[in-house]
Amino acid sequence: MSLQLQREVSLKPFNTFGVDVRARLFAEAHSDADVRQALACAVEQGVPLLVIGGGSNLLLTADIPALVLRMATRGIRILSDDGRRVVIEAEAGEPWHPFVQHTLAQGLSGLENLSLIPGTVGAAPMQNIGAYGVEIKDVFAGLTALDRQTGELRDFSLDECNFAYRDSLFKQQPGRWLILRVRFALSRVEHLHLEYGPVRQRLTEQGVDQPTATDVSRAICSIRNEKLPDPAVLGNAGSFFKNPLVSAAQVARLKTQYPDLVAYAQPDGQMKLAAGWLIERAGWKGFREADAGVHKAQALVLVNYGEATGLQLLNLAQRIQKDISERFQVELEMEPNRY
């Protein structure tokens, strides 16, 4: 078979926290056929199949007694183009940020606010990734997934994906759907999203009065580079906690004690709190214990200074959760998937 199966492989290069655990079996998929072979191989070996992309949303706390399949499929193609709206498809293994840059180079707008997010195209719909006022659901045109229960391929429309804040059908049904390729509806006519103040401010600082989609991407890359550490330099998984959704009444109560509380009104009447503000206000920003810590420039990011284990990082995250719950009566939810 074409699938190259390896045993007892360190996953340190395949997770952005840089945690050193081992996979009992490991392989990379470069085609749909490889994916099917991996499914069959896992059954033959009597182990589960764990599918990963760029490893940017993983917290590995122990050796993995499974066949770990890294999606390495590549390919980008335009499916339709009417001169304004363009549907473009990318294979699941395409690295996300280079894909965004490719679309911008083709004169297509829509993904610029999602620049410099780590990970792969296939993982993007799982979390309904979002940044600076744009989420995957806003530019989504469909995807193709393999049903691991039946072996059949299925195409999903926007409504069928059940997208919500950092959530989707694929996250709600873990282990069932294996995303193979994703389609996006982009535009040759720019409709820029500049609602977030830091983006406008950065464009002004850069002397850009009439920004293009590429200008917005550059501004956001500049902001993210300042706020978020490069995983190649300092192990991390980006934002570690979701911004919690609470009632307007709870925000009003909190503001009596914390007038500078950061909260954003949501269409459904709820309020979204800035998790980073809560963590920083509680004094965790810059905290370090052994090699597990909270980033000194962004309290929302947990970091591995070198040899931290997944359990050490998890313990730190749970201590932060407990403190925020007791201090603010707000529950923080971790974003990375834990194994």
Protein Blocks (a to p, Z undefined) as FASTA:
>chain_A
ZZdcdehiafklmcfklpacddfbacddfbfklmmmmmmmmmmnopacdddfeopacccf
bdcdbdddddfbecdddfbdehlaccddddfklcfklmmmmmmmnopahjlmmgoiacdf
klmmmnopaeehiafklmggbdcdddfknopacdddfklnopaehiafklmmghkaccfb
dcddddfbdcddfkbmklmmmmmmnopabdcfklmmmmmmmmmmmmpccfklmgcehjfb
dcddddfklmmmmmmmmmmbccdddfkopacddfklmmmmnopgopaehjbccdfkbmkb
ccdfklacfklmmmmmmmmmmmmmmmnopacddfbdcZZ
